[in-house]
Amino acid sequence: MIAELFGTYILMFAGCGAALVDREKTLTIIGIAMVWGLALMAVIYAVGHISGAHLNPAVTIAFAAACRFPLIQVPMYVLSQLLGSTLACLTLRVLFNHQGDIRPTLTQYSTPTTDLEAIIWEFIITFILMFSICGSATDDRASKGFSGVAIGVTLLFNVIIAGPITGASMNPARSIGPAVISGAYRNIWVFVVAPILGAMAAAMIYSLLRPSKTQKNQESSKSIYNDLYLHSNV
């Protein structure tokens, strides 16, 4: 819980902080996206070995739905993530009090983007993020050492693409924290429902790409046979 709380805090402090800095010193969407991606990458390597570095209720819920995370641990993970996000935004509200508000940290959309379009955007980019997480961090066949880079880069290009349209939430905690501190809850349901559905869909679909127990046993047998063969030749 502590790892998820502080991990989410660091991610939100960096990413939302970049949005507030952009008010005073232009970073552009590219700069803000880089901060989000690099911050996520750093936190994954910092606490990934402790809690898995979910940092996102949608990721936690999706893993639980795919039977890859204990259901009983979901509430405490989600609570830690929401608390970390809210505390980070509260810190930014204090540090940037001269700006009067932290509205740039909110994930919102306006005309001509409709509710349905916003849902589709958030569903797709969260699907992409979760698919990357499943492939690079949870598959035994992947190179785990590069999972942080792969996931960070995925977040980066998602923010570049969807940031100007919906704010590129992909994370209910990322949207709820700023909303609580700002008192602005307009369309918040979109940034809760769409990311959860997108993450669950990605986790379910990636489960079709995982090897069955029979395939794992065959691969293990081949590995053992190859080791014995090489050893006998030596």
C-alpha positions as CSV (number, residue, x, y, z in Angstrom):
1,M,0.0,0.0,0.0
2,I,2.9,2.4,0.8
3,A,4.6,1.6,-2.5
4,E,1.4,2.3,-4.4
5,L,0.6,5.5,-2.5
6,F,4.1,7.0,-3.0
7,G,4.4,5.7,-6.5
8,T,1.1,7.3,-7.5
9,Y,2.1,10.5,-5.7
10,I,5.3,10.8,-7.6
11,L,3.7,10.1,-10.9
12,M,0.9,12.7,-10.3
13,F,3.3,15.3,-8.8
14,A,5.5,15.1,-11.9
15,G,2.8,14.9,-14.6
16,C,0.3,17.4,-13.2
17,G,3.2,19.6,-12.1
18,A,4.3,19.8,-15.7
19,A,0.9,20.9,-16.7
20,L,1.0,23.8,-14.2
21,V,4.6,24.7,-15.2
22,D,3.3,24.9,-18.8
23,R,1.2,27.9,-17.7
24,E,4.3,29.9,-16.9
25,K,7.1,28.3,-19.1
26,T,5.8,26.7,-22.3
27,L,6.6,23.0,-22.3
28,T,4.1,22.1,-25.1
29,I,2.2,18.8,-25.2
30,I,5.5,17.1,-26.2
31,G,7.2,18.3,-23.0
32,I,4.3,17.4,-20.8
33,A,4.0,13.9,-22.4
34,M,7.7,13.3,-21.8
35,V,7.4,14.1,-18.2
36,W,4.5,11.7,-17.8
37,G,6.3,8.9,-19.6
38,L,9.7,9.4,-17.8
39,A,8.0,9.7,-14.4
40,L,6.1,6.5,-15.0
41,M,9.2,4.7,-16.2
42,A,11.1,5.9,-13.0
43,V,8.4,4.8,-10.7
44,I,8.0,1.4,-12.3
45,Y,11.7,0.7,-11.7
46,A,11.5,2.1,-8.2
47,V,8.5,0.2,-6.8
48,G,7.6,-2.4,-9.5
49,H,9.4,-5.1,-7.6
50,I,7.4,-4.3,-4.4
51,S,3.8,-3.8,-5.5
52,G,3.9,-4.3,-9.2
53,A,3.6,-0.5,-9.7
54,H,0.0,-0.5,-10.8
55,L,-0.5,3.2,-9.9
56,N,-3.9,3.0,-11.6
57,P,-7.2,1.6,-10.3
58,A,-8.0,0.5,-13.9
59,V,-4.9,-1.7,-14.1
60,T,-5.6,-3.2,-10.7
61,I,-9.2,-4.0,-11.5
62,A,-8.2,-5.4,-14.9
63,F,-5.6,-7.7,-13.4
64,A,-8.2,-8.9,-10.9
65,A,-10.8,-9.5,-13.6
66,A,-8.3,-11.5,-15.5
67,C,-7.5,-13.6,-12.4
68,R,-3.9,-12.3,-12.2
69,F,-4.3,-10.4,-9.0
70,P,-6.0,-11.3,-5.7
71,L,-9.5,-9.8,-5.6
72,I,-9.2,-9.2,-1.8
73,Q,-6.2,-6.8,-2.4
74,V,-8.1,-4.6,-4.9
75,P,-9.7,-2.2,-2.4
76,M,-6.5,-1.4,-0.6
77,Y,-4.6,-0.9,-3.8
78,V,-7.3,1.5,-5.2
79,L,-7.5,3.4,-2.0
80,S,-3.7,3.9,-1.9
81,Q,-3.7,5.1,-5.5
82,L,-6.6,7.6,-5.0
83,L,-5.0,8.9,-1.8
84,G,-1.6,9.3,-3.5
85,S,-3.1,11.2,-6.4
86,T,-5.1,13.5,-4.1
87,L,-2.2,14.2,-1.9
88,A,0.0,15.0,-4.9
89,C,-2.6,17.5,-6.3
90,L,-3.0,19.0,-2.8
91,T,0.8,19.6,-2.7
92,L,0.7,21.2,-6.1
93,R,-2.2,23.4,-5.1
94,V,-0.1,24.7,-2.2
95,L,3.1,25.1,-4.3
96,F,1.3,26.8,-7.2
97,N,-1.1,28.9,-5.0
98,H,0.0,32.0,-7.0
99,Q,-1.8,30.6,-10.0
100,G,-5.1,30.6,-8.1
101,D,-6.2,27.2,-9.2
102,I,-4.9,23.9,-10.7
103,R,-7.4,23.6,-13.5
104,P,-4.7,22.6,-16.1
105,T,-4.3,19.3,-14.2
106,L,-8.0,18.4,-14.8
107,T,-8.9,15.9,-17.5
108,Q,-11.8,17.5,-19.4
109,Y,-13.1,17.8,-22.9
110,S,-15.3,20.3,-24.6
111,T,-17.2,20.9,-27.9
112,P,-16.9,19.4,-30.5
113,T,-15.9,16.3,-28.5
114,T,-19.0,14.4,-27.4
115,D,-19.4,12.1,-24.4
116,L,-19.3,9.1,-26.7
117,E,-16.2,10.3,-28.5
118,A,-14.4,10.9,-25.2
119,I,-15.3,7.4,-24.0
120,I,-14.0,5.9,-27.1
121,W,-10.7,7.9,-26.9
122,E,-10.2,6.9,-23.3
123,F,-11.1,3.3,-23.9
124,I,-8.6,3.0,-26.8
125,I,-5.6,4.7,-25.2
126,T,-6.2,2.7,-21.9
127,F,-6.5,-0.5,-24.0
128,I,-3.1,0.3,-25.6
129,L,-1.5,1.1,-22.3
130,M,-2.8,-2.1,-20.6
131,F,-1.9,-4.2,-23.6
132,S,1.7,-2.9,-23.3
133,I,1.7,-3.6,-19.6
134,C,0.5,-7.2,-20.1
135,G,3.0,-7.9,-22.9
136,S,6.1,-6.3,-21.4
137,A,5.6,-6.8,-17.7
138,T,3.5,-9.9,-17.1
139,D,4.4,-12.3,-19.8
140,D,7.2,-14.8,-18.9
141,R,8.5,-14.7,-22.5
142,A,9.1,-10.9,-22.4
143,S,12.4,-9.1,-21.5
144,K,11.2,-7.8,-18.1
145,G,14.2,-5.4,-17.8
146,F,12.8,-3.2,-20.5
147,S,9.2,-3.2,-19.3
148,G,9.5,0.2,-17.7
149,V,10.8,1.7,-20.9
150,A,8.0,0.1,-23.0
151,I,5.2,1.2,-20.7
152,G,6.7,4.7,-20.2
153,V,6.9,5.2,-24.0
154,T,3.4,3.9,-24.4
155,L,2.1,6.5,-21.9
156,L,4.2,9.2,-23.7
157,F,2.7,8.7,-27.2
158,N,-0.8,8.3,-25.8
159,V,-0.6,11.7,-24.0
160,I,0.7,13.3,-27.2
161,I,-2.2,11.9,-29.2
162,A,-5.1,12.2,-26.8
163,G,-3.9,14.9,-24.4
164,P,-5.2,17.8,-26.4
165,I,-8.6,16.1,-26.8
166,T,-9.5,14.5,-23.4
167,G,-6.5,15.1,-21.2
168,A,-5.4,11.5,-21.8
169,S,-6.4,10.2,-18.4
170,M,-6.2,6.4,-18.8
171,N,-6.3,6.3,-15.0
172,P,-9.3,7.0,-12.7
173,A,-6.9,8.1,-9.9
174,R,-5.3,10.6,-12.3
175,S,-8.7,12.2,-12.9
176,I,-10.2,11.9,-9.4
177,G,-7.3,13.5,-7.5
178,P,-7.3,16.8,-9.4
179,A,-11.2,16.8,-9.4
180,V,-11.3,16.5,-5.6
181,I,-8.8,19.3,-5.0
182,S,-10.4,21.6,-7.6
183,G,-14.0,20.7,-6.8
184,A,-14.7,20.2,-10.5
185,Y,-16.4,16.9,-11.2
186,R,-17.8,17.5,-14.7
187,N,-17.8,14.3,-16.8
188,I,-15.7,12.5,-14.2
189,W,-17.7,9.3,-14.8
190,V,-16.2,9.1,-18.3
191,F,-12.6,9.0,-16.9
192,V,-13.6,6.3,-14.4
193,V,-15.7,4.0,-16.6
194,A,-13.8,4.2,-19.9
195,P,-10.3,3.4,-18.5
196,I,-11.6,0.5,-16.5
197,L,-13.4,-1.0,-19.5
198,G,-10.4,-0.4,-21.7
199,A,-8.0,-2.0,-19.3
200,M,-10.2,-5.0,-18.7
201,A,-10.6,-5.6,-22.4
202,A,-6.9,-5.5,-23.0
203,A,-6.2,-7.9,-20.1
204,M,-8.8,-10.3,-21.4
205,I,-7.6,-10.2,-25.0
206,Y,-3.9,-10.6,-24.0
207,S,-4.9,-13.7,-22.0
208,L,-5.6,-15.3,-25.4
209,L,-1.9,-14.8,-26.4
210,R,-0.5,-16.4,-23.3
211,P,0.8,-20.0,-23.7
212,S,-1.4,-22.7,-22.2
213,K,0.0,-25.0,-19.4
214,T,0.6,-27.7,-22.0
215,Q,2.7,-25.3,-24.1
216,K,4.6,-24.1,-21.0
217,N,5.4,-27.7,-20.1
218,Q,6.6,-28.4,-23.7
219,E,8.8,-25.3,-23.7
220,S,10.2,-26.3,-20.3
221,S,10.9,-29.8,-21.6
222,K,12.6,-28.4,-24.7
223,S,14.8,-26.1,-22.6
224,I,15.8,-29.0,-20.3
225,Y,16.5,-31.2,-23.3
226,N,18.6,-28.5,-25.0
227,D,20.6,-27.9,-21.8
228,L,21.3,-31.7,-21.5
229,Y,22.2,-31.9,-25.2
230,L,24.7,-29.0,-25.0
231,H,26.1,-30.4,-21.7
232,S,26.6,-33.8,-23.2
233,N,28.4,-32.3,-26.2
234,V,30.7,-30.4,-24.0
